[in-house]
Amino acid sequence: MLSRQTSYTSRLLSCKNNQTQSPRRNTTVNERQKTITRLSNHVAGNKNLPANMRNESLWLFYNGAQENFMNDTLLLGFPEYAAPARSLANWLKLPYATIELHRFPDGESKVKLPASLPASLILCRSLNQPNDKLIELLLSAETARAAGVRQLILVAPYLCYMRQDIAFSPGEAVSQGIIAAWLARLFDGVITVDPHLHRINSLTEVMPNTHAVSLSADKLIAALLQSRTRHPLLVGPDSESRQWVARIAAHAGCDFIIAEKQRLSDHEVRITLPPGELRGRTAVIIDDIASTGRTLAATATLLREAGAAAVHCCITHALFAENAEQELQQASVQEIWSSDSIPHASNAFSLAPLLAEAIEG
């Protein structure tokens, strides 16, 4: 659905560009937003498009035809994420370079971009362990703008700070909105995969004045499960995972159940499985993010106690803080499969095809 909409949007904007073209650097924020609003209204009013396509945010090509963007674009990666970034460039058939990065003894960073940059630039970096990376993104984005880059796109397969989406006590910073709005000011477009958006419906709600696209790895996960297992039982660890797990189960043609989770602290959770016969089943716990691994481990332990023959885990983002992998091993999890959003030994599928399809339209 995303690809069909981006193709429609690109054709629309090509027509607009035949009438008038203005350089990105001479376009004020207000002018950009007026253009976005006008074109959004055009798409929203097109009754030939399905409702879900009319409601999606427009993609990034409001200032130039898509083919012109792709013909004058460089994809830049960072040293720790060079392999996935290069893979994405290969899928897009774009030139690739790695940003040079140096960290001084006092913790400050120096970034160096290629001396010559095209009009359009894609930065690809996953934002796990985010604090230094955010500063380096700022330095890179401002350097690119100063060098004349007009279209600046961030591909962040894992988007950080999305889990703090509400203030649980007075004075707490709601990092989701703060970081999302800051990135929206830096970039003309942001693409991510399975962000933690449990209290909002769309990434555009927290990324104003830019083109924010949230992709789902559900079909990639379903394909992986079909290749690795036979008739597994999918298990969502909490109520928030229901819609996502249900989609994966539908794509893979298998059953699913949803557990109940009560979070007692940062490191302690209480899981309750729904009633049902689990004896002899192969269970696969599905989650978007694995950080401490406590939720997955607690769920796996209950599945084993209920008689599951095998328990695996499939996750989009393998953060794996502290001793998460050891926790999962102790809970008798046999295999862990993750995307390459974060390089890890558990990586079992690439996000490059999904990301490339969204960019190409």
Buried (B, 14 or more C-beta within 10 A) or exposed (E): EBEEBBBBBBBBBBEBBEEEEEEBEEBEEEEBEEBBEEBBEEBBEEEEBEEEBBBBBBBBBBBBBBEBBBEBBBBBBBEBBBEBBBBBBEBBEBEBBBBEBEEEEEEEBEBEBBEEBBBBBBBBBBBBEBEEBBBBBBBBBEBBBEBEBBBBBBBBBBBBBBEBBEEEEEEEEBBBBEBBBBBBEBBBBBBBBBBBBBEBEBBBBBBBBBBBBBBBBBBBBBEBBBEBBEEBBBBBBBEBBEEBBBBBBEBBEBEBBBBEBEEEEEEEBEBEBEEEEBEEBBBBBBBBBBBBBBBBBBBBBBBBEBEBEBBBBBBBBBBBEEEBBEBBBEBBBEBBBBBBBBBBEBBBBBBBBBBBBBBBB
